[in-house]
Amino acid sequence: MKKAKKRPNFLIIILAILAIGIAVYVFYFRNQDSTPEGPVVISYAIKDPFVTNVKESQKLFKTTVVLGINDKKLTEYLDENLHIIRDTILFIVRSLSEEDILRQGIQEELRVTVSKALNEALQIDGIVTIYFSDFVMQ
């Protein structure tokens, strides 16, 4: 009879160790796999669209821009300097001709150009990309 009592205790210990192992895997290793790789990009939306004349044309160009930033703390600084952001972007898009706007790859070129220009104008390095939610010429 003594052997029968030891076996259930041994089984309970094995099941407890197995349960602890599963819990450690689920809460520790699984959470590590789900963390995003690379830098986190935070969206900073500029509410008003940019509308300007197209260079040497009667047409208008309209775009809505969202900045991709690498630090949430920058949002307050960007709010305070929205006039610089708008001026810098308008200066760049105002220089575009119809051919420029229709050219393949113009949005990617503008992502690089505008990001670099804004970082210089604001004396920061937190703007990592630009997203366009509209890009229309009429």
N, CA, C and O atoms as a GROMACS GRO file, in nm:
protein
  552
    1MET      N    1   0.079  -0.120   0.000
    1MET     CA    2   0.000   0.000   0.000
    1MET      C    3   0.084   0.126   0.000
    1MET      O    4   0.042   0.227  -0.057
    2LYS      N    5   0.197   0.123   0.061
    2LYS     CA    6   0.281   0.242   0.065
    2LYS      C    7   0.328   0.280  -0.075
    2LYS      O    8   0.338   0.399  -0.106
    3LYS      N    9   0.356   0.182  -0.160
    3LYS     CA   10   0.399   0.211  -0.296
    3LYS      C   11   0.288   0.279  -0.376
    3LYS      O   12   0.318   0.363  -0.460
    4ALA      N   13   0.167   0.246  -0.353
    4ALA     CA   14   0.055   0.306  -0.424
    4ALA      C   15   0.041   0.453  -0.388
    4ALA      O   16   0.004   0.533  -0.475
    5LYS      N   17   0.069   0.491  -0.266
    5LYS     CA   18   0.060   0.631  -0.225
    5LYS      C   19   0.173   0.715  -0.285
    5LYS      O   20   0.151   0.833  -0.316
    6LYS      N   21   0.290   0.659  -0.301
    6LYS     CA   22   0.403   0.734  -0.356
    6LYS      C   23   0.383   0.764  -0.504
    6LYS      O   24   0.425   0.869  -0.551
    7ARG      N   25   0.322   0.676  -0.577
    7ARG     CA   26   0.303   0.694  -0.720
    7ARG      C   27   0.216   0.815  -0.752
    7ARG      O   28   0.255   0.892  -0.840
    8PRO      N   29   0.102   0.837  -0.690
    8PRO     CA   30   0.024   0.957  -0.719
    8PRO      C   31   0.100   1.085  -0.685
    8PRO      O   32   0.088   1.183  -0.759
    9ASN      N   33   0.178   1.087  -0.578
    9ASN     CA   34   0.257   1.206  -0.544
    9ASN      C   35   0.361   1.233  -0.653
    9ASN      O   36   0.384   1.348  -0.690
   10PHE      N   37   0.424   1.128  -0.701
   10PHE     CA   38   0.523   1.141  -0.808
   10PHE      C   39   0.457   1.193  -0.936
   10PHE      O   40   0.515   1.277  -1.005
   11LEU      N   41   0.337   1.145  -0.967
   11LEU     CA   42   0.263   1.191  -1.084
   11LEU      C   43   0.225   1.339  -1.071
   11LEU      O   44   0.232   1.414  -1.168
   12ILE      N   45   0.185   1.379  -0.953
   12ILE     CA   46   0.148   1.519  -0.930
   12ILE      C   47   0.269   1.610  -0.948
   12ILE      O   48   0.258   1.718  -1.006
   13ILE      N   49   0.384   1.568  -0.900
   13ILE     CA   50   0.507   1.646  -0.915
   13ILE      C   51   0.544   1.660  -1.062
   13ILE      O   52   0.580   1.769  -1.107
   14ILE      N   53   0.536   1.552  -1.137
   14ILE     CA   54   0.568   1.555  -1.281
   14ILE      C   55   0.471   1.648  -1.354
   14ILE      O   56   0.514   1.727  -1.437
   15LEU      N   57   0.342   1.640  -1.325
   15LEU     CA   58   0.242   1.727  -1.389
   15LEU      C   59   0.264   1.874  -1.351
   15LEU      O   60   0.246   1.962  -1.436
   16ALA      N   61   0.302   1.901  -1.229
   16ALA     CA   62   0.329   2.038  -1.187
   16ALA      C   63   0.450   2.095  -1.261
   16ALA      O   64   0.447   2.210  -1.305
   17ILE      N   65   0.555   2.016  -1.275
   17ILE     CA   66   0.675   2.061  -1.348
   17ILE      C   67   0.641   2.086  -1.494
   17ILE      O   68   0.686   2.185  -1.553
   18LEU      N   69   0.561   1.998  -1.553
   18LEU     CA   70   0.519   2.014  -1.692
   18LEU      C   71   0.436   2.142  -1.709
   18LEU      O   72   0.455   2.215  -1.805
   19ALA      N   73   0.345   2.168  -1.616
   19ALA     CA   74   0.261   2.289  -1.622
   19ALA      C   75   0.346   2.415  -1.608
   19ALA      O   76   0.322   2.513  -1.679
   20ILE      N   77   0.443   2.412  -1.520
   20ILE     CA   78   0.533   2.528  -1.504
   20ILE      C   79   0.614   2.550  -1.632
   20ILE      O   80   0.631   2.664  -1.675
   21GLY      N   81   0.662   2.444  -1.692
   21GLY     CA   82   0.737   2.455  -1.818
   21GLY      C   83   0.654   2.515  -1.929
   21GLY      O   84   0.702   2.601  -2.003
   22ILE      N   85   0.529   2.472  -1.940
   22ILE     CA   86   0.440   2.527  -2.044
   22ILE      C   87   0.412   2.674  -2.017
   22ILE      O   88   0.413   2.756  -2.109
   23ALA      N   89   0.388   2.709  -1.891
   23ALA     CA   90   0.361   2.849  -1.856
   23ALA      C   91   0.481   2.938  -1.888
   23ALA      O   92   0.464   3.047  -1.941
   24VAL      N   93   0.600   2.892  -1.857
   24VAL     CA   94   0.721   2.968  -1.888
   24VAL      C   95   0.734   2.987  -2.039
   24VAL      O   96   0.767   3.097  -2.086
   25TYR      N   97   0.710   2.883  -2.116
   25TYR     CA   98   0.718   2.894  -2.261
   25TYR      C   99   0.618   2.995  -2.315
   25TYR      O  100   0.652   3.082  -2.394
   26VAL      N  101   0.492   2.982  -2.270
   26VAL     CA  102   0.386   3.069  -2.322
   26VAL      C  103   0.411   3.214  -2.286
   26VAL      O  104   0.397   3.301  -2.372
   27PHE      N  105   0.447   3.243  -2.162
   27PHE     CA  106   0.461   3.382  -2.120
   27PHE      C  107   0.596   3.444  -2.151
   27PHE      O  108   0.606   3.566  -2.165
   28TYR      N  109   0.699   3.365  -2.162
   28TYR     CA  110   0.831   3.423  -2.185
   28TYR      C  111   0.874   3.412  -2.331
   28TYR      O  112   0.899   3.513  -2.396
   29PHE      N  113   0.883   3.294  -2.382
   29PHE     CA  114   0.936   3.275  -2.517
   29PHE      C  115   0.840   3.323  -2.625
   29PHE      O  116   0.883   3.380  -2.725
   30ARG      N  117   0.712   3.302  -2.607
   30ARG     CA  118   0.616   3.345  -2.707
   30ARG      C  119   0.612   3.496  -2.717
   30ARG      O  120   0.601   3.550  -2.828
   31ASN      N  121   0.620   3.568  -2.605
   31ASN     CA  122   0.619   3.714  -2.607
   31ASN      C  123   0.744   3.768  -2.673
   31ASN      O  124   0.738   3.874  -2.735
   32GLN      N  125   0.856   3.700  -2.661
   32GLN     CA  126   0.978   3.746  -2.729
   32GLN      C  127   0.964   3.733  -2.879
   32GLN      O  128   1.014   3.819  -2.952
   33ASP      N  129   0.899   3.630  -2.927
   33ASP     CA  130   0.881   3.610  -3.071
   33ASP      C  131   0.787   3.714  -3.132
   33ASP      O  132   0.799   3.746  -3.250
   34SER      N  133   0.693   3.766  -3.053
   34SER     CA  134   0.595   3.858  -3.107
   34SER      C  135   0.640   4.003  -3.104
   34SER      O  136   0.566   4.090  -3.152
   35THR      N  137   0.757   4.033  -3.051
   35THR     CA  138   0.804   4.171  -3.049
   35THR      C  139   0.847   4.210  -3.190
   35THR      O  140   0.912   4.132  -3.258
   36PRO      N  141   0.811   4.331  -3.233
   36PRO     CA  142   0.847   4.374  -3.368
   36PRO      C  143   0.998   4.395  -3.381
   36PRO      O  144   1.065   4.439  -3.288
   37GLU      N  145   1.048   4.362  -3.498
   37GLU     CA  146   1.190   4.384  -3.524
   37GLU      C  147   1.208   4.519  -3.591
   37GLU      O  148   1.119   4.567  -3.662
   38GLY      N  149   1.322   4.580  -3.568
   38GLY     CA  150   1.353   4.709  -3.629
   38GLY      C  151   1.294   4.824  -3.549
   38GLY      O  152   1.227   4.803  -3.449
   39PRO      N  153   1.321   4.945  -3.595
   39PRO     CA  154   1.274   5.063  -3.522
   39PRO      C  155   1.123   5.080  -3.533
   39PRO      O  156   1.062   5.045  -3.634
   40VAL      N  157   1.065   5.133  -3.428
   40VAL     CA  158   0.922   5.160  -3.426
   40VAL      C  159   0.899   5.297  -3.490
   40VAL      O  160   0.968   5.393  -3.458
   41VAL      N  161   0.803   5.305  -3.581
   41VAL     CA  162   0.770   5.431  -3.647
   41VAL      C  163   0.632   5.474  -3.598
   41VAL      O  164   0.535   5.399  -3.608
   42ILE      N  165   0.626   5.596  -3.546
   42ILE     CA  166   0.503   5.652  -3.494
   42ILE      C  167   0.449   5.751  -3.596
   42ILE      O  168   0.524   5.831  -3.652
   43SER      N  169   0.319   5.746  -3.621
   43SER     CA  170   0.257   5.836  -3.718
   43SER      C  171   0.221   5.969  -3.654
   43SER      O  172   0.163   5.974  -3.546
   44TYR      N  173   0.257   6.076  -3.725
   44TYR     CA  174   0.220   6.212  -3.684
   44TYR      C  175   0.145   6.273  -3.802
   44TYR      O  176   0.206   6.313  -3.902
   45ALA      N  177   0.014   6.281  -3.791
   45ALA     CA  178  -0.069   6.330  -3.901
   45ALA      C  179  -0.076   6.482  -3.903
   45ALA      O  180  -0.098   6.546  -3.800
   46ILE      N  181  -0.057   6.537  -4.020
   46ILE     CA  182  -0.077   6.680  -4.041
   46ILE      C  183  -0.219   6.692  -4.094
   46ILE      O  184  -0.249   6.647  -4.205
   47LYS      N  185  -0.306   6.752  -4.015
   47LYS     CA  186  -0.450   6.747  -4.043
   47LYS      C  187  -0.490   6.815  -4.174
   47LYS      O  188  -0.566   6.758  -4.252
   48ASP      N  189  -0.440   6.934  -4.198
   48ASP     CA  190  -0.481   7.007  -4.318
   48ASP      C  191  -0.400   6.960  -4.439
   48ASP      O  192  -0.279   6.940  -4.428
   49PRO      N  193  -0.466   6.942  -4.554
   49PRO     CA  194  -0.392   6.902  -4.674
   49PRO      C  195  -0.309   7.018  -4.728
   49PRO      O  196  -0.329   7.134  -4.692
   50PHE      N  197  -0.218   6.984  -4.814
   50PHE     CA  198  -0.135   7.084  -4.883
   50PHE      C  199  -0.192   7.101  -5.023
   50PHE      O  200  -0.203   7.005  -5.099
   51VAL      N  201  -0.229   7.224  -5.056
   51VAL     CA  202  -0.282   7.254  -5.189
   51VAL      C  203  -0.200   7.368  -5.245
   51VAL      O  204  -0.183   7.472  -5.181
   52THR      N  205  -0.148   7.348  -5.365
   52THR     CA  206  -0.064   7.451  -5.427
   52THR      C  207  -0.076   7.446  -5.578
   52THR      O  208  -0.122   7.346  -5.635
   53ASN      N  209  -0.035   7.554  -5.642
   53ASN     CA  210  -0.029   7.557  -5.788
   53ASN      C  211   0.082   7.465  -5.835
   53ASN      O  212   0.184   7.447  -5.768
   54VAL      N  213   0.061   7.408  -5.953
   54VAL     CA  214   0.166   7.327  -6.015
   54VAL      C  215   0.252   7.423  -6.096
   54VAL      O  216   0.201   7.510  -6.166
   55LYS      N  217   0.382   7.405  -6.086
   55LYS     CA  218   0.478   7.492  -6.155
   55LYS      C  219   0.450   7.494  -6.305
   55LYS      O  220   0.436   7.390  -6.368
   56GLU      N  221   0.441   7.618  -6.361
   56GLU     CA  222   0.420   7.641  -6.504
   56GLU      C  223   0.297   7.569  -6.557
   56GLU      O  224   0.300   7.509  -6.665
   57SER      N  225   0.186   7.574  -6.480
   57SER     CA  226   0.064   7.506  -6.518
   57SER      C  227  -0.055   7.576  -6.456
   57SER      O  228  -0.040   7.653  -6.361
   58GLN      N  229  -0.173   7.550  -6.509
   58GLN     CA  230  -0.298   7.601  -6.451
   58GLN      C  231  -0.357   7.503  -6.350
   58GLN      O  232  -0.462   7.530  -6.291
   59LYS      N  233  -0.292   7.391  -6.332
   59LYS     CA  234  -0.344   7.286  -6.245
   59LYS      C  235  -0.304   7.309  -6.099
   59LYS      O  236  -0.211   7.383  -6.068
   60LEU      N  237  -0.380   7.242  -6.012
   60LEU     CA  238  -0.351   7.244  -5.869
   60LEU      C  239  -0.306   7.105  -5.825
   60LEU      O  240  -0.346   7.003  -5.882
   61PHE      N  241  -0.223   7.104  -5.724
   61PHE     CA  242  -0.174   6.979  -5.665
   61PHE      C  243  -0.216   6.975  -5.520
   61PHE      O  244  -0.199   7.072  -5.446
   62LYS      N  245  -0.273   6.860  -5.478
   62LYS     CA  246  -0.317   6.844  -5.340
   62LYS      C  247  -0.258   6.716  -5.285
   62LYS      O  248  -0.261   6.611  -5.350
   63THR      N  249  -0.203   6.725  -5.164
   63THR     CA  250  -0.152   6.606  -5.097
   63THR      C  251  -0.176   6.619  -4.947
   63THR      O  252  -0.176   6.729  -4.891
   64THR      N  253  -0.197   6.506  -4.885
   64THR     CA  254  -0.208   6.499  -4.740
   64THR      C  255  -0.090   6.418  -4.690
   64THR      O  256  -0.061   6.311  -4.744
   65VAL      N  257  -0.023   6.469  -4.588
   65VAL     CA  258   0.102   6.410  -4.544
   65VAL      C  259   0.092   6.361  -4.399
   65VAL      O  260   0.032   6.427  -4.313
   66VAL      N  261   0.150   6.246  -4.375
   66VAL     CA  262   0.167   6.192  -4.240
   66VAL      C  263   0.316   6.168  -4.222
   66VAL      O  264   0.380   6.102  -4.304
   67LEU      N  265   0.371   6.222  -4.115
   67LEU     CA  266   0.513   6.203  -4.087
   67LEU      C  267   0.533   6.075  -4.008
   67LEU      O  268   0.456   6.044  -3.916
   68GLY      N  269   0.636   6.001  -4.042
   68GLY     CA  270   0.676   5.885  -3.964
   68GLY      C  271   0.794   5.927  -3.876
   68GLY      O  272   0.901   5.958  -3.927
   69ILE      N  273   0.773   5.926  -3.744
   69ILE     CA  274   0.877   5.971  -3.651
   69ILE      C  275   0.922   5.855  -3.564
   69ILE      O  276   0.851   5.756  -3.549
   70ASN      N  277   1.041   5.869  -3.506
   70ASN     CA  278   1.097   5.759  -3.426
   70ASN      C  279   1.086   5.779  -3.275
   70ASN      O  280   1.136   5.698  -3.198
   71ASP      N  281   1.020   5.887  -3.232
   71ASP     CA  282   1.009   5.914  -3.089
   71ASP      C  283   0.879   5.988  -3.060
   71ASP      O  284   0.856   6.097  -3.113
   72LYS      N  285   0.795   5.931  -2.978
   72LYS     CA  286   0.666   5.992  -2.945
   72LYS      C  287   0.682   6.128  -2.879
   72LYS      O  288   0.592   6.212  -2.886
   73LYS      N  289   0.796   6.151  -2.814
   73LYS     CA  290   0.821   6.279  -2.747
   73LYS      C  291   0.832   6.393  -2.847
   73LYS      O  292   0.817   6.510  -2.809
   74LEU      N  293   0.856   6.362  -2.973
   74LEU     CA  294   0.868   6.466  -3.077
   74LEU      C  295   0.735   6.530  -3.112
   74LEU      O  296   0.733   6.639  -3.169
   75THR      N  297   0.624   6.466  -3.081
   75THR     CA  298   0.494   6.517  -3.124
   75THR      C  299   0.466   6.657  -3.073
   75THR      O  300   0.414   6.741  -3.146
   76GLU      N  301   0.501   6.684  -2.950
   76GLU     CA  302   0.479   6.819  -2.894
   76GLU      C  303   0.565   6.921  -2.968
   76GLU      O  304   0.518   7.031  -3.000
   77TYR      N  305   0.690   6.886  -2.995
   77TYR     CA  306   0.780   6.976  -3.067
   77TYR      C  307   0.726   7.002  -3.209
   77TYR      O  308   0.730   7.115  -3.258
   78LEU      N  309   0.676   6.897  -3.273
   78LEU     CA  310   0.621   6.913  -3.407
   78LEU      C  311   0.496   7.000  -3.405
   78LEU      O  312   0.476   7.082  -3.495
   79ASP      N  313   0.411   6.984  -3.303
   79ASP     CA  314   0.293   7.069  -3.289
   79ASP      C  315   0.333   7.217  -3.280
   79ASP      O  316   0.270   7.303  -3.342
   80GLU      N  317   0.436   7.244  -3.202
   80GLU     CA  318   0.482   7.382  -3.183
   80GLU      C  319   0.544   7.440  -3.309
   80GLU      O  320   0.546   7.562  -3.327
   81ASN      N  321   0.594   7.356  -3.397
   81ASN     CA  322   0.664   7.402  -3.517
   81ASN      C  323   0.591   7.363  -3.645
   81ASN      O  324   0.653   7.345  -3.750
   82LEU      N  325   0.461   7.352  -3.637
   82LEU     CA  326   0.382   7.314  -3.754
   82LEU      C  327   0.397   7.414  -3.868
   82LEU      O  328   0.390   7.376  -3.985
   83HIS      N  329   0.417   7.540  -3.835
   83HIS     CA  330   0.436   7.642  -3.938
   83HIS      C  331   0.564   7.615  -4.020
   83HIS      O  332   0.566   7.639  -4.141
   84ILE      N  333   0.668   7.566  -3.955
   84ILE     CA  334   0.792   7.534  -4.027
   84ILE      C  335   0.771   7.410  -4.114
   84ILE      O  336   0.819   7.404  -4.227
   85ILE      N  337   0.700   7.313  -4.060
   85ILE     CA  338   0.671   7.191  -4.136
   85ILE      C  339   0.592   7.225  -4.261
   85ILE      O  340   0.628   7.181  -4.371
   86ARG      N  341   0.485   7.301  -4.246
   86ARG     CA  342   0.400   7.336  -4.362
   86ARG      C  343   0.479   7.418  -4.464
   86ARG      O  344   0.468   7.393  -4.584
   87ASP      N  345   0.556   7.515  -4.419
   87ASP     CA  346   0.635   7.598  -4.510
   87ASP      C  347   0.736   7.513  -4.588
   87ASP      O  348   0.750   7.531  -4.710
   88THR      N  349   0.804   7.424  -4.520
   88THR     CA  350   0.905   7.341  -4.585
   88THR      C  351   0.842   7.249  -4.690
   88THR      O  352   0.893   7.237  -4.802
   89ILE      N  353   0.731   7.186  -4.654
   89ILE     CA  354   0.665   7.096  -4.749
   89ILE      C  355   0.609   7.174  -4.867
   89ILE      O  356   0.624   7.131  -4.982
   90LEU      N  357   0.544   7.287  -4.841
   90LEU     CA  358   0.490   7.368  -4.951
   90LEU      C  359   0.600   7.417  -5.045
   90LEU      O  360   0.580   7.419  -5.166
   91PHE      N  361   0.712   7.455  -4.991
   91PHE     CA  362   0.824   7.500  -5.073
   91PHE      C  363   0.866   7.390  -5.170
   91PHE      O  364   0.895   7.416  -5.287
   92ILE      N  365   0.870   7.267  -5.122
   92ILE     CA  366   0.913   7.155  -5.206
   92ILE      C  367   0.806   7.121  -5.311
   92ILE      O  368   0.838   7.108  -5.429
   93VAL      N  369   0.680   7.105  -5.268
   93VAL     CA  370   0.577   7.063  -5.365
   93VAL      C  371   0.542   7.174  -5.464
   93VAL      O  372   0.497   7.146  -5.575
   94ARG      N  373   0.561   7.298  -5.424
   94ARG     CA  374   0.534   7.410  -5.516
   94ARG      C  375   0.631   7.410  -5.635
   94ARG      O  376   0.600   7.465  -5.740
   95SER      N  377   0.746   7.349  -5.617
   95SER     CA  378   0.845   7.346  -5.725
   95SER      C  379   0.823   7.230  -5.824
   95SER      O  380   0.899   7.216  -5.920
   96LEU      N  381   0.722   7.149  -5.801
   96LEU     CA  382   0.696   7.034  -5.889
   96LEU      C  383   0.619   7.076  -6.014
   96LEU      O  384   0.524   7.153  -6.007
   97SER      N  385   0.662   7.025  -6.128
   97SER     CA  386   0.590   7.047  -6.254
   97SER      C  387   0.493   6.931  -6.276
   97SER      O  388   0.496   6.832  -6.202
   98GLU      N  389   0.408   6.943  -6.377
   98GLU     CA  390   0.316   6.834  -6.411
   98GLU      C  391   0.392   6.705  -6.438
   98GLU      O  392   0.354   6.597  -6.392
   99GLU      N  393   0.500   6.717  -6.514
   99GLU     CA  394   0.581   6.600  -6.548
   99GLU      C  395   0.640   6.535  -6.423
   99GLU      O  396   0.647   6.412  -6.412
  100ASP      N  397   0.683   6.619  -6.328
  100ASP     CA  398   0.738   6.567  -6.203
  100ASP      C  399   0.633   6.486  -6.127
  100ASP      O  400   0.660   6.375  -6.081
  101ILE      N  401   0.514   6.542  -6.116
  101ILE     CA  402   0.408   6.477  -6.039
  101ILE      C  403   0.364   6.345  -6.104
  101ILE      O  404   0.330   6.250  -6.034
  102LEU      N  405   0.366   6.340  -6.236
  102LEU     CA  406   0.324   6.219  -6.308
  102LEU      C  407   0.436   6.115  -6.318
  102LEU      O  408   0.410   6.000  -6.353
  103ARG      N  409   0.557   6.155  -6.288
  103ARG     CA  410   0.672   6.065  -6.303
  103ARG      C  411   0.664   5.946  -6.206
  103ARG      O  412   0.627   5.961  -6.090
  104GLN      N  413   0.700   5.830  -6.257
  104GLN     CA  414   0.706   5.708  -6.175
  104GLN      C  415   0.810   5.728  -6.065
  104GLN      O  416   0.921   5.775  -6.092
  105GLY      N  417   0.777   5.694  -5.943
  105GLY     CA  418   0.871   5.703  -5.833
  105GLY      C  419   0.878   5.839  -5.764
  105GLY      O  420   0.962   5.858  -5.676
  106ILE      N  421   0.792   5.933  -5.802
  106ILE     CA  422   0.799   6.067  -5.743
  106ILE      C  423   0.768   6.063  -5.593
  106ILE      O  424   0.828   6.138  -5.516
  107GLN      N  425   0.676   5.977  -5.552
  107GLN     CA  426   0.642   5.972  -5.410
  107GLN      C  427   0.761   5.924  -5.327
  107GLN      O  428   0.786   5.975  -5.218
  108GLU      N  429   0.833   5.826  -5.378
  108GLU     CA  430   0.951   5.778  -5.304
  108GLU      C  431   1.059   5.886  -5.299
  108GLU      O  432   1.125   5.903  -5.196
  109GLU      N  433   1.076   5.960  -5.409
  109GLU     CA  434   1.173   6.070  -5.409
  109GLU      C  435   1.133   6.177  -5.307
  109GLU      O  436   1.217   6.229  -5.233
  110LEU      N  437   1.004   6.208  -5.303
  110LEU     CA  438   0.956   6.309  -5.208
  110LEU      C  439   0.970   6.261  -5.064
  110LEU      O  440   0.997   6.341  -4.974
  111ARG      N  441   0.953   6.132  -5.040
  111ARG     CA  442   0.973   6.080  -4.904
  111ARG      C  443   1.112   6.114  -4.853
  111ARG      O  444   1.129   6.159  -4.740
  112VAL      N  445   1.209   6.092  -4.938
  112VAL     CA  446   1.348   6.117  -4.900
  112VAL      C  447   1.374   6.268  -4.889
  112VAL      O  448   1.430   6.315  -4.790
  113THR      N  449   1.333   6.342  -4.990
  113THR     CA  450   1.358   6.486  -4.995
  113THR      C  451   1.290   6.559  -4.879
  113THR      O  452   1.352   6.641  -4.811
  114VAL      N  453   1.163   6.530  -4.858
  114VAL     CA  454   1.087   6.600  -4.754
  114VAL      C  455   1.139   6.562  -4.615
  114VAL      O  456   1.154   6.648  -4.529
  115SER      N  457   1.167   6.434  -4.593
  115SER     CA  458   1.220   6.392  -4.462
  115SER      C  459   1.350   6.464  -4.430
  115SER      O  460   1.368   6.517  -4.320
  116LYS      N  461   1.439   6.466  -4.527
  116LYS     CA  462   1.569   6.532  -4.507
  116LYS      C  463   1.550   6.682  -4.484
  116LYS      O  464   1.612   6.739  -4.393
  117ALA      N  465   1.467   6.747  -4.564
  117ALA     CA  466   1.445   6.891  -4.551
  117ALA      C  467   1.381   6.926  -4.416
  117ALA      O  468   1.418   7.025  -4.354
  118LEU      N  469   1.285   6.845  -4.372
  118LEU     CA  470   1.221   6.872  -4.243
  118LEU      C  471   1.318   6.853  -4.126
  118LEU      O  472   1.320   6.932  -4.032
  119ASN      N  473   1.396   6.747  -4.133
  119ASN     CA  474   1.496   6.726  -4.027
  119ASN      C  475   1.594   6.842  -4.018
  119ASN      O  476   1.632   6.884  -3.909
  120GLU      N  477   1.635   6.893  -4.134
  120GLU     CA  478   1.727   7.008  -4.135
  120GLU      C  479   1.658   7.134  -4.084
  120GLU      O  480   1.714   7.207  -4.002
  121ALA      N  481   1.536   7.160  -4.132
  121ALA     CA  482   1.465   7.282  -4.093
  121ALA      C  483   1.432   7.283  -3.944
  121ALA      O  484   1.436   7.388  -3.880
  122LEU      N  485   1.399   7.166  -3.890
  122LEU     CA  486   1.363   7.157  -3.749
  122LEU      C  487   1.482   7.126  -3.658
  122LEU      O  488   1.470   7.124  -3.536
  123GLN      N  489   1.596   7.101  -3.720
  123GLN     CA  490   1.720   7.066  -3.649
  123GLN      C  491   1.701   6.944  -3.559
  123GLN      O  492   1.736   6.943  -3.441
  124ILE      N  493   1.643   6.839  -3.621
  124ILE     CA  494   1.622   6.712  -3.551
  124ILE      C  495   1.663   6.600  -3.647
  124ILE      O  496   1.701   6.624  -3.761
  125ASP      N  497   1.656   6.477  -3.598
  125ASP     CA  498   1.677   6.363  -3.687
  125ASP      C  499   1.568   6.257  -3.664
  125ASP      O  500   1.589   6.139  -3.692
  126GLY      N  501   1.454   6.300  -3.613
  126GLY     CA  502   1.348   6.208  -3.575
  126GLY      C  503   1.247   6.174  -3.682
  126GLY      O  504   1.166   6.084  -3.663
  127ILE      N  505   1.249   6.244  -3.796
  127ILE     CA  506   1.155   6.213  -3.903
  127ILE      C  507   1.222   6.110  -3.993
  127ILE      O  508   1.322   6.138  -4.059
  128VAL      N  509   1.164   5.990  -3.995
  128VAL     CA  510   1.227   5.880  -4.067
  128VAL      C  511   1.162   5.851  -4.201
  128VAL      O  512   1.226   5.792  -4.289
  129THR      N  513   1.037   5.891  -4.220
  129THR     CA  514   0.970   5.870  -4.347
  129THR      C  515   0.849   5.962  -4.358
  129THR      O  516   0.810   6.030  -4.262
  130ILE      N  517   0.792   5.963  -4.476
  130ILE     CA  518   0.672   6.042  -4.504
  130ILE      C  519   0.571   5.949  -4.570
  130ILE      O  520   0.607   5.867  -4.654
  131TYR      N  521   0.445   5.961  -4.530
  131TYR     CA  522   0.337   5.885  -4.593
  131TYR      C  523   0.242   5.984  -4.660
  131TYR      O  524   0.216   6.091  -4.607
  132PHE      N  525   0.192   5.947  -4.776
  132PHE     CA  526   0.096   6.030  -4.848
  132PHE      C  527  -0.040   5.960  -4.844
  132PHE      O  528  -0.053   5.847  -4.890
  133SER      N  529  -0.141   6.030  -4.789
  133SER     CA  530  -0.272   5.968  -4.792
  133SER      C  531  -0.356   6.021  -4.907
  133SER      O  532  -0.461   5.964  -4.937
  134ASP      N  533  -0.312   6.127  -4.973
  134ASP     CA  534  -0.366   6.170  -5.102
  134ASP      C  535  -0.253   6.229  -5.183
  134ASP      O  536  -0.156   6.285  -5.130
  135PHE      N  537  -0.268   6.215  -5.312
  135PHE     CA  538  -0.165   6.265  -5.403
  135PHE      C  539  -0.236   6.291  -5.535
  135PHE      O  540  -0.238   6.204  -5.622
  136VAL      N  541  -0.296   6.411  -5.551
  136VAL     CA  542  -0.387   6.439  -5.662
  136VAL      C  543  -0.346   6.568  -5.733
  136VAL      O  544  -0.310   6.667  -5.670
  137MET      N  545  -0.354   6.564  -5.867
  137MET     CA  546  -0.334   6.684  -5.948
  137MET      C  547  -0.461   6.703  -6.030
  137MET      O  548  -0.509   6.609  -6.094
  138GLN      N  549  -0.516   6.826  -6.027
  138GLN     CA  550  -0.636   6.857  -6.106
  138GLN      C  551  -0.616   6.982  -6.185
  138GLN      O  552  -0.706   7.025  -6.258
   0.00000   0.00000   0.00000
